[in-house]
Amino acid sequence: MNSELIYIGLGLIIGLGISMQWVAKIFRIPGIILLLPAGIIVGPVLGLVHPQEIFGDALFPLVTIGVGILLLKGGLELRLNNLQPSMSRSVWLLVTVGVVLTLVIGTVSVLLLLNVPLPLAFLLSALLVVSGPTVVGPILSFARPKEPVGTVLQWEGIIIDPIGAALAVAAISYITAENPNPFLDIFLTMAVGVILGIVAALIYTYADRTRNIPKGLGGLIALMLGIVVVAVGELIFSEAGLFAALAMGFVIANQRLTPFGNIRVLTETLEPLIIGILFIMLAAMVDLSAMVHYLVPALALVAIYVLIARPLVSLIATHGLGYSHAQQIFIGALHPRGIVAAATASLFALNLTEFGVDFPEMVPVVFIVILATVVIYGLGTPVLSRVLKIADPEPIGIAIYGEQHWALDLAAALHTAGATVMALAPGSKSLQSVADSGRIPFEAYTGSLVDLGDEEILDDAHFFKMKITWLLLASSNRDSIGSAEDAFIDSIGPENMIIFGTARDMQDRRVFGGNIDILAKTPYGLFGRNEDELLDMLENGYSFRAIDNREQPEDGGTPEGAKPFMRVNNDGTLAVPGSDSRLEDGEFLIIVAKKQDLPKK
């Protein structure tokens, strides 16, 4: 292949891999729904992308390393302190009994639908046992099921991927007669991978704890160790590297010796890039005519998985553990297949060909099942969560930065409005004292701003865990505000940063865009009130309060004597209240009023 075609192929792989996810985000659909068709179009349809010719023998090792990085990131999300006893039992049942039941139902179904030998039916079914965080996570973010459903499904999706891959390895070993005892392969694959992952996690933790990792390199060193253990694991046993990456992430996430927010930030940045590249590459290798040929039996297999296997697994895994019928139905309505199924199917198809085993049905059926389950669950599950009334409202996470004494009152009002709130006041002894006393129902951080800008400290402060999406800058120190902007501009984004200040302050600020730009056009800064006027009001018996539509006058205004300050919409956004700010269910209006004029709680 000449260099021009390689450049075209690489450009399309990376360009489509990111742009399809960009479009998917805009339309709030899972990215895979667009990635797979895009890969098929530039691959078998137009013939513009030929991954095997571009990457040669390095193709599948690169795919495995990419999947390993995704599982490393998944392992970092498995925090034991987030898992209640009933949840841990559900997860255990889903990844043991659930896997076996899905495997048996899938194997029997493949035998009947495709009429292939039992070992090949077992192999295909093992590939389709998996789910994966790359598809479960985005769907959960759209559906927003109330706990414990989301955590249980997240854990299952992460843990089940290497298990399914190991089962497929056992089937391959049996089919190719490389090992007469394939289940020994499963045990050894898991054991070797877990040991390697633990060792890598301990190396990283010790190096970071003893200050042997330079500032700024922590995430890259962890990534390097993750790639190394994946490579070493694959050299020892096929798919052991996946267990190694997952184990490494899990151990790092559950130790208390050193923070790991920098690793999470790096892997979260790499995740969409890796997902996009892998799906475009793998889809570009699919035989389109084979997909058309096996479409009907593949869709029949999807129906069996969706309508029979998964609901039955959910019933068994949740029975007697305190789940409501709605929660059981939801768990039984979410099990999409993802990148591990696609990657292992493509790799094992090559392995079977090398051993002279003909199984043309495997790859097209796997890709049809992936696409169909993602479409069904991705489009249907968010609707189902609302129908079942188990969907949480859009999360609103707000950090209030500043030393002003009234910032606590505002934080309390926002907390009442359903927002997740963090008060940030570097060096504030009063805030620390109030936080230590337990008198505030939200998080507080009083460490230095320099440390807070370091993702490692952000993790300790639960910044990422709380899903902070808005920053309110409430400080009289303009230099301090500027430093805060620099610290949070990447994690929050300029469009979700709101500043308290005068019109002159607004004009002096660099261009923010979004809400800051809108607020800058008001006469007195934030919501028509400059900071001096606001402080004067708060020093003279005024306070913040959140009201909903039950407390709001019928004309859509505010209670007598109160002034509108901020509207909290039920879609997770903040807004400037207009002259008519009628509230819908789930919406709140933050008002400023004299304490004696505030409505009763």
HUPEJO-V187130 format. One record per pair of residues at least 6 apart in sequence whose C-alpha atoms are under 6 Angstrom apart, sorted by the first residue. I is the first residue (numbers start at 1). GAP is how many residues later the second one is. If there is no record, write none. Layout:
i=I gap=GAP
i=I gap=GAP
This chain:
i=6 gap=48
i=9 gap=40
i=13 gap=264
i=13 gap=267
i=14 gap=263
i=17 gap=259
i=17 gap=260
i=18 gap=258
i=20 gap=14
i=20 gap=15
i=21 gap=10
i=24 gap=7
i=36 gap=247
i=39 gap=241
i=39 gap=244
i=39 gap=245
i=40 gap=243
i=40 gap=244
i=42 gap=6
i=42 gap=7
i=43 gap=6
i=43 gap=241
i=51 gap=230
i=68 gap=174
i=68 gap=177
i=71 gap=174
i=71 gap=175
i=72 gap=173
i=72 gap=174
i=72 gap=177
i=73 gap=194
i=74 gap=84
i=75 gap=171
i=75 gap=174
i=75 gap=175
i=76 gap=173
i=76 gap=174
i=76 gap=177
i=78 gap=172
i=79 gap=175
i=86 gap=235
i=90 gap=227
i=90 gap=228
i=91 gap=61
i=91 gap=65
i=93 gap=224
i=94 gap=223
i=95 gap=65
i=98 gap=215
i=102 gap=207
i=103 gap=22
i=106 gap=19
i=107 gap=14
i=107 gap=15
i=107 gap=18
i=110 gap=11
i=111 gap=10
i=113 gap=184
i=123 gap=45
i=123 gap=48
i=126 gap=38
i=126 gap=41
i=126 gap=42
i=127 gap=37
i=127 gap=214
i=129 gap=35
i=130 gap=30
i=130 gap=31
i=130 gap=34
i=131 gap=26
i=131 gap=205
i=131 gap=206
i=131 gap=207
i=132 gap=25
i=132 gap=26
i=132 gap=29
i=132 gap=206
i=133 gap=24
i=133 gap=25
i=135 gap=203
i=139 gap=239
i=142 gap=240
i=143 gap=239
i=143 gap=242
i=144 gap=247
i=144 gap=248
i=145 gap=245
i=145 gap=246
i=145 gap=247
i=146 gap=244
i=146 gap=245
i=146 gap=246
i=162 gap=80
i=162 gap=81
i=166 gap=20
i=170 gap=12
i=173 gap=6
i=173 gap=9
i=174 gap=8
i=189 gap=48
i=189 gap=51
i=193 gap=40
i=193 gap=47
i=193 gap=48
i=193 gap=50
i=193 gap=51
i=194 gap=49
i=194 gap=50
i=194 gap=53
i=196 gap=48
i=197 gap=47
i=197 gap=48
i=197 gap=50
i=197 gap=51
i=198 gap=50
i=201 gap=47
i=201 gap=51
i=209 gap=49
i=219 gap=43
i=219 gap=44
i=226 gap=19
i=230 gap=11
i=233 gap=7
i=233 gap=8
i=234 gap=6
i=234 gap=7
i=259 gap=197
i=260 gap=196
i=261 gap=194
i=261 gap=195
i=261 gap=198
i=262 gap=193
i=262 gap=194
i=291 gap=73
i=298 gap=67
i=302 gap=67
i=310 gap=22
i=311 gap=21
i=314 gap=17
i=314 gap=18
i=326 gap=62
i=334 gap=43
i=336 gap=37
i=336 gap=38
i=337 gap=33
i=345 gap=18
i=385 gap=6
i=394 gap=177
i=394 gap=178
i=395 gap=177
i=396 gap=23
i=396 gap=24
i=396 gap=176
i=397 gap=22
i=397 gap=23
i=397 gap=24
i=397 gap=70
i=397 gap=71
i=397 gap=72
i=398 gap=23
i=398 gap=70
i=398 gap=72
i=398 gap=73
i=399 gap=22
i=399 gap=23
i=399 gap=24
i=399 gap=72
i=400 gap=23
i=400 gap=24
i=400 gap=71
i=400 gap=72
i=401 gap=23
i=401 gap=24
i=401 gap=72
i=401 gap=73
i=402 gap=23
i=402 gap=72
i=402 gap=73
i=403 gap=22
i=409 gap=135
i=410 gap=134
i=413 gap=132
i=413 gap=133
i=417 gap=129
i=417 gap=171
i=421 gap=21
i=422 gap=21
i=422 gap=22
i=423 gap=21
i=424 gap=20
i=424 gap=21
i=425 gap=21
i=426 gap=20
i=426 gap=21
i=426 gap=22
i=427 gap=19
i=428 gap=18
i=452 gap=6
i=453 gap=34
i=469 gap=23
i=470 gap=26
i=470 gap=27
i=471 gap=26
i=472 gap=26
i=472 gap=27
i=473 gap=26
i=473 gap=27
i=474 gap=26
i=494 gap=18
i=495 gap=18
i=495 gap=19
i=495 gap=20
i=498 gap=18
i=500 gap=26
i=501 gap=24
i=501 gap=29
i=501 gap=30
i=502 gap=22
i=502 gap=23
i=502 gap=28
i=503 gap=21
i=503 gap=22
i=506 gap=14
i=519 gap=7
i=522 gap=6
i=524 gap=6
i=541 gap=53
i=542 gap=51
i=542 gap=52
i=542 gap=53
i=543 gap=49
i=543 gap=50
i=544 gap=47
i=544 gap=48
i=545 gap=45
i=545 gap=46
i=546 gap=43
i=546 gap=44
i=547 gap=41
i=547 gap=42
i=548 gap=40
i=549 gap=34
i=556 gap=24
i=556 gap=25
i=556 gap=26
i=562 gap=30
i=562 gap=31
i=563 gap=28
i=563 gap=29
i=564 gap=27
i=565 gap=25
i=565 gap=26
i=566 gap=10
i=566 gap=11
i=566 gap=23
i=566 gap=24
i=567 gap=7
i=567 gap=8
i=567 gap=10
i=567 gap=21
i=567 gap=22
i=568 gap=6
i=568 gap=19
i=568 gap=20
i=569 gap=18
i=570 gap=16
i=570 gap=17
